[in-house]
Amino acid sequence: MSDCEVLIVGAGITGATLALALADAGVAVTMLDREAAPSLPAPGQPLDVRVSAIHAAAVDLLERLGAWPLVPAACRAPFGHIQVWDAASVGSIRFDSAEIGQPWLGSITENRALVAALHARLAELPAARLLAPAVLDDWEVRADRVIVRLGDGRELTMRLLVGADGAASPLRLRAGIGAAADDFGQCALVGHVATERPHAHTARQRFLPTGPLAFLPLADGRCSIVWSTTPPEAQRLAALPAGEFMLELGQAFEHRLGQITAIGERAVIPLRGLEAARYVGPRLALIGDAAHVVHPMAGLGANLGIGDAAALARLVIAALHSGRDPGLIQTLRPYERARRSQNLPVVQAIVGLHRLFTAGAAPLRALRGAGLLAVDRAAPIKRLLTTAACGLADGAFG
């Protein structure tokens, strides 16, 4: 007799989305995390610097699961347009949600608020249980179940163990699943800034020779910035007095939104890519950053993880409805095939774009400038790219 069907290690956006999708269907699921469950931000509480671009298809999924309405309006900002341009050429491109008949492309959302909303919704479902703070100490795979031992000595049994425990995933490491790492040689400087002109619900990104600089709209009218650059340059920028930093930031962004008028807390985050050799093992599945990590330049990291959660939940629910064991490797293989075929091209495309836009050779600069202009004028290609940006091309959300 199992304590639950599925145990998820990691209660962030990806793990909590999977738990919610399963519990919403009546599947007994337990989620554990080292950290205590977060609370919804109080009114007026400053926004955290960590935000994600949640695309329209993921928002729709979270809406259906009842979590999205619990995200405070002050912590999510819809955007309907994306502007991208190259600092070293004349190339530029613009995407509009209206081109594919959608009201929005997605929402810039505070990570902390989204996780808290997922937990708040989970607390309403009897099939869900949260153990936090709690630590997985060891596990043993048997023919018909997994036995997990926690740090406090408790034992739990389940049919499937899921790693949603981040890029450094202890579960992936202890399961002996290798991963190919890609050191981008960059860090992201993040923070929130106020600008002279309104953001007009537009996500903007300028490709600089050292990496992309993004201005993402926030609900309070400010912008979240993600400035990807070399580690020494990121540390230099983070250490600048506020006035000098705002001046350099405005110049790097060509003052597209006028002067930078205020800056809040700044943080520097190392950037590394990762692709796990396998997404599944005996009674084990990996989702989100435990399986793959991408450069933030396309804003897809959280969405790929939510897609993993949706795809795995669908597979587990279907297996249980048909009387099959959700932890068997033959049951899990279709999840791995489906998600790898979705995620790997995205990872490779982002790596290719990163290398293309940081290349300094004059022919490449001219080529990418011409390419951006050509795509901007090719309506069918733009519609395909806009559909992908909304997540509407990812079968996990269908």
Phi, psi and chi 1 to 4 in degrees:
 res  aa     phi    psi   chi1   chi2   chi3   chi4
   1 MET       -  125.0 -179.3   68.7  179.6      -
   2 SER   -89.0  150.8  -62.7      -      -      -
   3 ASP   -72.7  -29.3  -65.7  -66.3      -      -
   4 CYS  -159.3  167.4   58.4      -      -      -
   5 GLU   -78.4  -40.7  -68.0  -70.2   -8.8      -
   6 VAL  -133.5  133.6 -179.8      -      -      -
   7 LEU  -114.0  126.2  174.7   70.6      -      -
   8 ILE  -109.5  125.9  -56.6  166.7      -      -
   9 VAL   -99.3  113.9  179.6      -      -      -
  10 GLY   114.3  117.9      -      -      -      -
  11 ALA  -114.3   31.0      -      -      -      -
  12 GLY   -81.3 -157.8      -      -      -      -
  13 ILE   -58.1  -47.9  -66.9  173.6      -      -
  14 THR   -70.3  -49.4  -56.3      -      -      -
  15 GLY   -62.4  -42.1      -      -      -      -
  16 ALA   -69.9  -32.3      -      -      -      -
  17 THR   -65.8  -43.1  -62.1      -      -      -
  18 LEU   -62.0  -45.7  173.4   60.5      -      -
  19 ALA   -59.0  -42.0      -      -      -      -
  20 LEU   -67.1  -43.1 -178.2   52.5      -      -
  21 ALA   -62.7  -38.2      -      -      -      -
  22 LEU   -72.2  -49.7  -67.8  171.7      -      -
  23 ALA   -63.3  -34.0      -      -      -      -
  24 ASP   -62.9  -26.8 -171.8   61.2      -      -
  25 ALA   -94.3    5.9      -      -      -      -
  26 GLY    86.6   10.3      -      -      -      -
  27 VAL   -82.8  128.0  176.5      -      -      -
  28 ALA   -67.9  117.8      -      -      -      -
  29 VAL  -134.8  139.0   57.0      -      -      -
  30 THR  -119.5  139.2  -62.3      -      -      -
  31 MET  -124.9  133.9 -173.5  167.9   58.2      -
  32 LEU  -127.3  151.9   69.5   83.6      -      -
  33 ASP  -152.7  150.9 -161.1  -77.8      -      -
  34 ARG   -66.1  -29.6  -69.5  176.2  176.3  -88.1
  35 GLU   -99.1  151.2  -54.1  -67.7  -25.9      -
  36 ALA   -66.0  157.3      -      -      -      -
  37 ALA   -62.2  136.3      -      -      -      -
  38 PRO   -76.9  159.7   29.5  -33.8      -      -
  39 SER  -107.6  153.5  -58.8      -      -      -
  40 LEU   -63.4  139.9  -74.0  165.3      -      -
  41 PRO   -58.8  140.3  -20.9   31.3      -      -
  42 ALA   -73.8  151.9      -      -      -      -
  43 PRO   -54.9  132.6  -25.5   34.8      -      -
  44 GLY    85.5   -6.7      -      -      -      -
  45 GLN   -66.2  133.4 -174.8  173.0  -15.5      -
  46 PRO   -58.1  144.9  -21.5   31.7      -      -
  47 LEU   -67.8  139.8  -78.3  173.7      -      -
  48 ASP   -72.4  154.1 -170.5   70.1      -      -
  49 VAL   -73.4  -17.3  -65.8      -      -      -
  50 ARG   -85.0  113.6  -62.1  -93.4 -168.7  160.9
  51 VAL  -130.8  161.8  -60.3      -      -      -
  52 SER  -133.1  148.6  -66.6      -      -      -
  53 ALA   -88.0  104.0      -      -      -      -
  54 ILE   -93.2  115.6  -53.6  -61.5      -      -
  55 HIS   -74.9  168.6   61.4   40.9      -      -
  56 ALA   -59.8  -38.4      -      -      -      -
  57 ALA   -66.2  -38.2      -      -      -      -
  58 ALA   -69.3  -38.8      -      -      -      -
  59 VAL   -59.6  -43.1  169.0      -      -      -
  60 ASP   -61.3  -42.3 -177.2   61.2      -      -
  61 LEU   -61.5  -47.2  171.2   69.7      -      -
  62 LEU   -65.7  -30.6  -63.4  170.3      -      -
  63 GLU   -65.0  -46.4 -175.1   94.4   45.6      -
  64 ARG   -64.0  -30.8  -77.3 -176.9  -89.5  128.6
  65 LEU   -83.3   -4.3  -68.1  173.5      -      -
  66 GLY    84.5    7.4      -      -      -      -
  67 ALA   -90.5  -37.2      -      -      -      -
  68 TRP   -59.0  -42.3 -169.2 -107.7      -      -
  69 PRO   -62.5  -17.9  -23.4   35.3      -      -
  70 LEU   -84.6  -11.3  -58.4  178.9      -      -
  71 VAL   -73.7  119.7  179.3      -      -      -
  72 PRO   -55.4  140.6  -24.6   34.2      -      -
  73 ALA   -58.4  -29.3      -      -      -      -
  74 ALA   -71.3  -10.2      -      -      -      -
  75 CYS  -109.6    8.5  -59.8      -      -      -
  76 ARG  -145.2  137.2   49.5 -176.1  164.2   98.2
  77 ALA  -131.6  114.2      -      -      -      -
  78 PRO   -68.7  146.9   26.3  -33.0      -      -
  79 PHE  -131.5  140.4   62.2   95.2      -      -
  80 GLY  -113.1   -3.3      -      -      -      -
  81 HIS  -140.5  149.6  -37.6  -78.0      -      -
  82 ILE  -130.3  130.0  -61.8  173.9      -      -
  83 GLN  -118.2  131.8  -68.8 -180.0   -6.3      -
  84 VAL  -132.3  134.3  177.0      -      -      -
  85 TRP  -147.4  159.6   69.0  102.1      -      -
  86 ASP  -106.9  129.4 -176.5   14.7      -      -
  87 ALA   -71.5  -22.9      -      -      -      -
  88 ALA  -104.2    8.9      -      -      -      -
  89 SER  -153.9 -176.1   73.7      -      -      -
  90 VAL   -91.9    4.3  -62.6      -      -      -
  91 GLY   -69.0  138.3      -      -      -      -
  92 SER  -157.0  159.8   66.3      -      -      -
  93 ILE  -152.8  150.1 -169.1  167.3      -      -
  94 ARG  -135.7  135.6  178.7 -175.4  171.4   91.7
  95 PHE  -116.4  139.4  -59.4   97.8      -      -
  96 ASP  -128.9  136.7  -72.1  -66.9      -      -
  97 SER   -62.9  -29.1   59.3      -      -      -
  98 ALA   -62.7  -25.7      -      -      -      -
  99 GLU   -64.3  -22.1  -68.1  173.3  -17.6      -
 100 ILE  -119.9   17.5   57.9  168.9      -      -
 101 GLY    71.2   26.2      -      -      -      -
 102 GLN  -108.5  145.4  -66.8  -71.8  -39.4      -
 103 PRO   -71.0  -32.8   23.4  -32.5      -      -
 104 TRP  -143.2  158.2  -56.4  103.9      -      -
 105 LEU   -89.2  -28.5  -65.7  171.8      -      -
 106 GLY   171.9 -160.7      -      -      -      -
 107 SER  -144.1  131.7  171.7      -      -      -
 108 ILE   -82.5  116.3  -54.8  -58.0      -      -
 109 THR  -128.0  135.9  -53.3      -      -      -
 110 GLU   -67.3  125.8 -173.8 -164.3   50.6      -
 111 ASN   -57.5  -45.8  -69.1    2.9      -      -
 112 ARG   -59.1  -42.2  178.3 -177.8   58.6 -174.4
 113 ALA   -68.6  -38.6      -      -      -      -
 114 LEU   -66.5  -42.8  177.6   52.5      -      -
 115 VAL   -61.9  -43.2  172.3      -      -      -
 116 ALA   -63.5  -38.4      -      -      -      -
 117 ALA   -65.6  -41.8      -      -      -      -
 118 LEU   -60.9  -43.2  -73.0  161.6      -      -
 119 HIS   -66.6  -39.1  -79.3 -109.9      -      -
 120 ALA   -62.0  -41.8      -      -      -      -
 121 ARG   -68.5  -40.6  175.1   64.1 -178.2  132.7
 122 LEU   -60.2  -36.1  -85.5  166.2      -      -
 123 ALA   -62.9  -17.6      -      -      -      -
 124 GLU   -86.8   -9.7  -59.8  172.2   -9.7      -
 125 LEU  -105.8  123.0  -59.6  178.1      -      -
 126 PRO   -66.1  -21.1   19.8  -30.4      -      -
 127 ALA   -79.5   -8.8      -      -      -      -
 128 ALA  -104.2  142.8      -      -      -      -
 129 ARG  -137.6  137.1  179.1  169.9   63.0  149.1
 130 LEU  -115.0  129.9  173.1   65.6      -      -
 131 LEU  -112.6  106.0  -58.8  176.6      -      -
 132 ALA  -160.0  132.6      -      -      -      -
 133 PRO   -76.9  140.0   24.8  -29.2      -      -
 134 ALA  -154.6  153.1      -      -      -      -
 135 VAL  -128.7  132.5  178.4      -      -      -
 136 LEU   -79.3  125.0 -175.3  151.1      -      -
 137 ASP   -94.9  -40.6 -173.9   49.4      -      -
 138 ASP  -165.2  162.5 -163.6    7.9      -      -
 139 TRP  -147.1  156.5   77.4   90.9      -      -
 140 GLU  -130.7  125.7  177.0 -173.3   -8.9      -
 141 VAL   -93.4  124.8  176.3      -      -      -
 142 ARG  -115.3  177.3  -65.0 -171.0  177.7  177.1
 143 ALA   -61.2  -36.7      -      -      -      -
 144 ASP  -117.8    1.8   59.1  -14.1      -      -
 145 ARG  -165.9  172.2   61.9 -169.2 -174.2  -79.9
 146 VAL  -115.8  137.2 -174.2      -      -      -
 147 ILE  -110.6  120.0  -58.7  173.6      -      -
 148 VAL  -109.2  134.3  162.3      -      -      -
 149 ARG  -110.4  128.6  -77.4  173.9  -78.7  -82.2
 150 LEU   -91.9  165.8  -55.2 -175.3      -      -
 151 GLY   -61.5  -25.8      -      -      -      -
 152 ASP   -90.4    8.4   59.7    7.6      -      -
 153 GLY    97.2  -12.5      -      -      -      -
 154 ARG   -68.6  152.1  -78.9 -179.3  -70.3  175.7
 155 GLU  -119.9  140.0  -76.5 -167.7   -6.5      -
 156 LEU  -130.0  147.7  -60.3  170.7      -      -
 157 THR  -121.1  143.5   63.1      -      -      -
 158 MET  -154.8  172.2   70.0  -69.5  -50.0      -
 159 ARG   -97.1  -19.6  -67.0 -152.5  -81.5 -178.1
 160 LEU  -142.1  132.5  176.5   62.4      -      -
 161 LEU  -108.3  131.5  179.5   61.3      -      -
 162 VAL  -121.0  129.4  176.4      -      -      -
 163 GLY   -94.6  111.4      -      -      -      -
 164 ALA  -123.7   38.8      -      -      -      -
 165 ASP  -102.5   29.2   47.7  -10.1      -      -
 166 GLY    88.2  177.5      -      -      -      -
 167 ALA   -61.9  -32.3      -      -      -      -
 168 ALA   -89.3   12.4      -      -      -      -
 169 SER   -17.6  102.9  175.0      -      -      -
 170 PRO   -59.3  -33.7  -25.3   35.7      -      -
 171 LEU   -64.3  -44.5 -107.0   67.3      -      -
 172 ARG   -62.2  -43.7 -173.2 -171.4   68.6 -125.0
 173 LEU   -64.3  -45.7  -65.1  173.0      -      -
 174 ARG   -73.6  -20.3  -69.2  169.4   66.9  172.4
 175 ALA   -83.2   -3.9      -      -      -      -
 176 GLY    74.4   24.1      -      -      -      -
 177 ILE   -91.7  116.9  -61.9  175.9      -      -
 178 GLY   -74.7  169.9      -      -      -      -
 179 ALA  -149.8  139.0      -      -      -      -
 180 ALA   -87.2  121.5      -      -      -      -
 181 ALA  -100.5  146.8      -      -      -      -
 182 ASP  -128.7  107.1 -170.0  -14.8      -      -
 183 ASP   -83.1  108.8 -174.1   -6.2      -      -
 184 PHE   -70.8  -11.3  -61.9  121.5      -      -
 185 GLY    66.7   30.7      -      -      -      -
 186 GLN  -138.6  159.5  -70.3 -165.8  -36.2      -
 187 CYS  -124.8  156.2  -71.9      -      -      -
 188 ALA  -107.8  123.8      -      -      -      -
 189 LEU   -92.0  122.9 -174.5  147.4      -      -
 190 VAL  -121.4  154.7  -61.2      -      -      -
 191 GLY   174.9  179.1      -      -      -      -
 192 HIS  -118.2  137.4  -58.8  -30.7      -      -
 193 VAL  -131.1  152.7  -59.1      -      -      -
 194 ALA  -100.4  143.9      -      -      -      -
 195 THR  -125.4  159.2   56.0      -      -      -
 196 GLU   -65.2  -38.3 -169.7  177.8   13.9      -
 197 ARG  -110.1  153.0  -67.4 -161.1  -71.5  -90.1
 198 PRO   -68.1  152.5   23.4  -32.4      -      -
 199 HIS   -78.3  -14.7   54.1   56.1      -      -
 200 ALA    54.9   36.5      -      -      -      -
 201 HIS    51.2   42.3  -62.2  -74.6      -      -
 202 THR  -122.6  130.6  -59.3      -      -      -
 203 ALA   -90.0  125.7      -      -      -      -
 204 ARG  -119.6  144.7  -62.9  172.3  172.7   85.0
 205 GLN  -144.6  126.7 -174.5  156.9  -97.9      -
 206 ARG  -111.5  127.2 -174.5 -173.8 -170.6 -148.6
 207 PHE   -85.5  112.9  -78.9   96.5      -      -
 208 LEU   -95.4  162.5  -60.0  166.1      -      -
 209 PRO   -57.8  -26.6  -25.4   34.5      -      -
 210 THR   -95.6   -5.1   51.6      -      -      -
 211 GLY   143.5  169.9      -      -      -      -
 212 PRO   -78.3  148.5   26.2  -32.6      -      -
 213 LEU  -120.7  117.2  168.4   59.6      -      -
 214 ALA  -111.9  140.6      -      -      -      -
 215 PHE  -117.0  115.1  -87.6   56.1      -      -
 216 LEU  -114.2  133.5  -51.4  173.0      -      -
 217 PRO   -70.7  138.1   26.8  -34.3      -      -
 218 LEU  -111.9  159.4  -64.0  173.9      -      -
 219 ALA   -65.2  -27.8      -      -      -      -
 220 ASP   -86.7   10.3   61.8    7.3      -      -
 221 GLY    93.9  -14.8      -      -      -      -
 222 ARG   -81.0 -178.5  -66.4 -178.5  -61.6  161.2
 223 CYS  -124.2  143.0  -72.1      -      -      -
 224 SER   -89.1  130.9  174.3      -      -      -
 225 ILE  -106.4  144.6   61.1  162.3      -      -
 226 VAL  -130.8  105.2 -176.2      -      -      -
 227 TRP  -109.3  101.7 -167.6  -17.0      -      -
 228 SER   -88.8  126.3  -58.5      -      -      -
 229 THR  -158.5 -176.3 -174.5      -      -      -
 230 THR   -67.7  151.9   62.1      -      -      -
 231 PRO   -56.3  -44.8  -29.7   37.1      -      -
 232 PRO   -62.9  -38.2  -22.3   33.4      -      -
 233 GLU   -68.2  -37.7  178.9   66.2   -1.3      -
 234 ALA   -63.1  -42.0      -      -      -      -
 235 GLN   -67.1  -38.2  -65.6  -60.8  -23.4      -
 236 ARG   -63.0  -45.1 -175.6 -170.3   72.9   81.4
 237 LEU   -63.8  -39.7  -69.3  167.8      -      -
 238 ALA   -66.3  -27.9      -      -      -      -
 239 ALA   -89.1   -8.7      -      -      -      -
 240 LEU   -66.3  144.9  -76.8  177.2      -      -
 241 PRO   -57.6  151.0  -22.9   33.6      -      -
 242 ALA   -53.1  -44.0      -      -      -      -
 243 GLY   -63.1  -44.1      -      -      -      -
 244 GLU   -67.0  -38.4  -67.9 -179.0   32.9      -
 245 PHE   -64.3  -44.7  176.4   78.1      -      -
 246 MET   -61.9  -35.8  -70.0 -169.2  -68.2      -
 247 LEU   -65.8  -46.7 -170.7   60.2      -      -
 248 GLU   -65.9  -38.8  -75.1 -153.4   27.7      -
 249 LEU   -63.8  -45.1  177.7   62.5      -      -
 250 GLY   -60.6  -42.1      -      -      -      -
 251 GLN   -65.9  -42.1  -69.1  170.0  -16.5      -
 252 ALA   -63.5  -26.4      -      -      -      -
 253 PHE   -98.7    9.3 -161.4   58.8      -      -
 254 GLU    56.8   24.6  -66.1 -175.4  -47.8      -
 255 HIS    52.3   36.5  -59.9  -67.3      -      -
 256 ARG   -60.2  -26.5  -70.0  -71.4  178.2  108.8
 257 LEU  -114.9   29.3  -65.6  176.5      -      -
 258 GLY    75.6 -155.7      -      -      -      -
 259 GLN   -73.8  150.3  -59.6  -64.4  -38.6      -
 260 ILE   -83.0  122.1  -50.3  -61.0      -      -
 261 THR  -104.5  -15.6   57.0      -      -      -
 262 ALA  -160.8  150.6      -      -      -      -
 263 ILE  -137.4  137.5  173.1   73.5      -      -
 264 GLY   -98.5 -149.7      -      -      -      -
 265 GLU   -60.5  141.0  173.5 -167.8   -3.6      -
 266 ARG  -114.8  146.7  -76.2  166.1  -85.1  172.2
 267 ALA  -139.6  150.8      -      -      -      -
 268 VAL  -115.8  127.4  173.4      -      -      -
 269 ILE  -122.4  123.5  -56.7  168.0      -      -
 270 PRO   -63.8  144.7  -16.0   28.7      -      -
 271 LEU  -113.6  123.6  -60.2  179.2      -      -
 272 ARG  -142.6  138.1  -66.6 -176.4 -176.9   86.3
 273 GLY   -91.9  160.8      -      -      -      -
 274 LEU  -158.7  142.5  179.7  144.7      -      -
 275 GLU  -140.1  116.6  178.7   68.8   20.2      -
 276 ALA   -68.9  145.2      -      -      -      -
 277 ALA   -65.6  -31.7      -      -      -      -
 278 ARG  -140.6  148.3  -68.6 -178.0  -75.5  119.7
 279 TYR   -96.3  -14.0  -71.7    7.2      -      -
 280 VAL  -136.3  159.2  -60.5      -      -      -
 281 GLY  -151.1 -173.4      -      -      -      -
 282 PRO   -59.4  110.5  -24.0   34.4      -      -
 283 ARG    57.8   32.1  -60.2 -159.0  173.1  -83.4
 284 LEU  -140.6  137.7  174.0   69.1      -      -
 285 ALA  -135.9  144.5      -      -      -      -
 286 LEU  -109.4  140.7  -57.3  176.0      -      -
 287 ILE  -136.5  160.2   61.3  174.3      -      -
 288 GLY    63.0 -143.6      -      -      -      -
 289 ASP   -63.0  -20.4  -74.7   -3.1      -      -
 290 ALA   -66.0  -24.5      -      -      -      -
 291 ALA  -103.4  -30.9      -      -      -      -
 292 HIS  -161.9  144.1   45.9   74.7      -      -
 293 VAL  -133.2  131.3  179.8      -      -      -
 294 VAL  -118.5  161.5  -61.4      -      -      -
 295 HIS   -64.4  142.8 -166.2  -73.2      -      -
 296 PRO   -73.6   -0.7   26.9  -35.1      -      -
 297 MET   -60.2  -27.5   62.0 -172.7  -73.6      -
 298 ALA  -100.4   -3.7      -      -      -      -
 299 GLY    63.7   32.7      -      -      -      -
 300 LEU  -108.7   -8.8  -72.9  174.1      -      -
 301 GLY   -54.3  -53.3      -      -      -      -
 302 ALA   -64.6  -35.9      -      -      -      -
 303 ASN   -68.5  -39.4  -63.5  -57.4      -      -
 304 LEU   -62.4  -39.4  -66.6  178.8      -      -
 305 GLY   -65.5  -42.3      -      -      -      -
 306 ILE   -64.4  -36.5  -66.3  171.9      -      -
 307 GLY   -63.3  -41.6      -      -      -      -
 308 ASP   -56.5  -47.8  -68.4  -11.2      -      -
 309 ALA   -60.5  -43.7      -      -      -      -
 310 ALA   -64.5  -42.8      -      -      -      -
 311 ALA   -67.6  -42.8      -      -      -      -
 312 LEU   -68.3  -39.1 -174.6   58.4      -      -
 313 ALA   -61.3  -44.1      -      -      -      -
 314 ARG   -60.7  -41.8 -175.2  179.1  -59.9  166.2
 315 LEU   -66.3  -45.6 -179.7  142.6      -      -
 316 VAL   -63.1  -44.7  169.0      -      -      -
 317 ILE   -62.1  -43.6  -67.2  165.6      -      -
 318 ALA   -64.4  -39.7      -      -      -      -
 319 ALA   -62.6  -45.6      -      -      -      -
 320 LEU   -65.7  -38.8  -68.8  172.0      -      -
 321 HIS   -65.2  -29.6  -78.6  175.9      -      -
 322 SER   -97.7    7.0   61.2      -      -      -
 323 GLY    80.4   14.6      -      -      -      -
 324 ARG   -93.9  158.1  -68.9  180.0  -70.0  127.9
 325 ASP   -81.3  117.1 -174.6  -22.0      -      -
 326 PRO   -71.8  -10.8   28.3  -35.1      -      -
 327 GLY   -95.9   -7.2      -      -      -      -
 328 LEU   -69.8  144.3  -66.3  178.5      -      -
 329 ILE   -61.2  -35.3 -167.0   72.9      -      -
 330 GLN   -69.0  -25.5   55.6  -93.5   37.7      -
 331 THR   -74.3  -35.5  -55.2      -      -      -
 332 LEU   -82.8  -21.1  -63.8  170.7      -      -
 333 ARG   -55.2  -43.7  -74.2  -68.2 -173.9 -151.5
 334 PRO   -59.3  -33.6  -26.0   36.1      -      -
 335 TYR   -61.3  -47.8  159.1   73.5      -      -
 336 GLU   -61.4  -45.8  179.3  176.7   58.4      -
 337 ARG   -62.1  -45.0  -76.6 -164.3  -62.8  -89.8
 338 ALA   -65.3  -44.5      -      -      -      -
 339 ARG   -77.4  -35.5  -67.7  -44.8  -66.7  166.3
 340 ARG   -65.7  -39.4 -167.9  179.7  -72.1  -77.6
 341 SER   -67.5  -25.0   65.6      -      -      -
 342 GLN   -83.5  -44.8  171.0   66.8   35.3      -
 343 ASN   -80.9  -40.2  -62.6  -24.2      -      -
 344 LEU   -61.4  -46.4 -160.3   54.1      -      -
 345 PRO   -59.9  -34.6  -23.3   34.4      -      -
 346 VAL   -66.1  -45.7  173.7      -      -      -
 347 VAL   -59.6  -46.5  171.3      -      -      -
 348 GLN   -66.5  -38.4  -68.3  170.2  -21.6      -
 349 ALA   -64.7  -40.5      -      -      -      -
 350 ILE   -67.6  -41.5  -68.9  173.6      -      -
 351 VAL   -61.0  -42.9  169.2      -      -      -
 352 GLY   -63.0  -42.9      -      -      -      -
 353 LEU   -63.8  -41.1  -78.3  172.9      -      -
 354 HIS   -59.9  -44.5  172.7 -102.2      -      -
 355 ARG   -68.3  -38.0  -70.5  173.2  179.0  160.4
 356 LEU   -64.4  -42.7  176.6   62.5      -      -
 357 PHE   -83.7  -11.0  -81.8   96.5      -      -
 358 THR  -102.3    0.4   52.5      -      -      -
 359 ALA   -74.8  137.0      -      -      -      -
 360 GLY   -98.2   -9.0      -      -      -      -
 361 ALA   -63.5  135.4      -      -      -      -
 362 ALA   -57.5  -42.2      -      -      -      -
 363 PRO   -60.9  -37.5  -24.3   34.6      -      -
 364 LEU   -69.8  -36.6  -78.8  177.6      -      -
 365 ARG   -61.7  -43.7  -67.1 -159.2  -56.4  -91.0
 366 ALA   -65.8  -39.1      -      -      -      -
 367 LEU   -64.6  -46.5  178.1   64.4      -      -
 368 ARG   -69.5  -33.1   70.9 -166.6 -177.1 -144.6
 369 GLY   -63.9  -45.0      -      -      -      -
 370 ALA   -65.6  -37.2      -      -      -      -
 371 GLY   -64.7  -44.0      -      -      -      -
 372 LEU   -60.9  -44.4  -78.0  174.3      -      -
 373 LEU   -64.7  -39.8  -70.0  174.3      -      -
 374 ALA   -64.3  -44.2      -      -      -      -
 375 VAL   -65.9  -37.8  172.2      -      -      -
 376 ASP   -61.4  -28.7 -166.6   48.5      -      -
 377 ARG   -94.5   -6.4  -67.1  164.6 -176.8  160.0
 378 ALA   -99.1   93.9      -      -      -      -
 379 ALA   -56.9  -44.3      -      -      -      -
 380 PRO   -61.9  -40.4  -23.9   35.1      -      -
 381 ILE   -67.1  -40.4  -63.7  176.1      -      -
 382 LYS   -63.1  -38.7  -85.2 -174.1   70.3  174.7
 383 ARG   -64.0  -38.6  -79.7 -164.2  -67.5  -87.5
 384 LEU   -63.3  -45.0  -76.6  174.5      -      -
 385 LEU   -66.5  -38.2  -67.2  173.2      -      -
 386 THR   -67.0  -39.2  -52.1      -      -      -
 387 THR   -61.1  -41.0  -61.1      -      -      -
 388 ALA   -66.6  -39.8      -      -      -      -
 389 ALA   -62.5  -30.6      -      -      -      -
 390 CYS   -80.2   -9.4  -77.3      -      -      -
 391 GLY    83.1    6.3      -      -      -      -
 392 LEU   -75.7  -11.4  -59.4  176.5      -      -
 393 ALA   -93.4   -3.3      -      -      -      -
 394 ASP   -90.4  113.1 -173.0  -21.3      -      -
 395 GLY   -60.2  -20.4      -      -      -      -
 396 ALA   -63.1  -23.3      -      -      -      -
 397 PHE   -98.7    0.7  -63.4   99.6      -      -
 398 GLY   -73.7      -      -      -      -      -
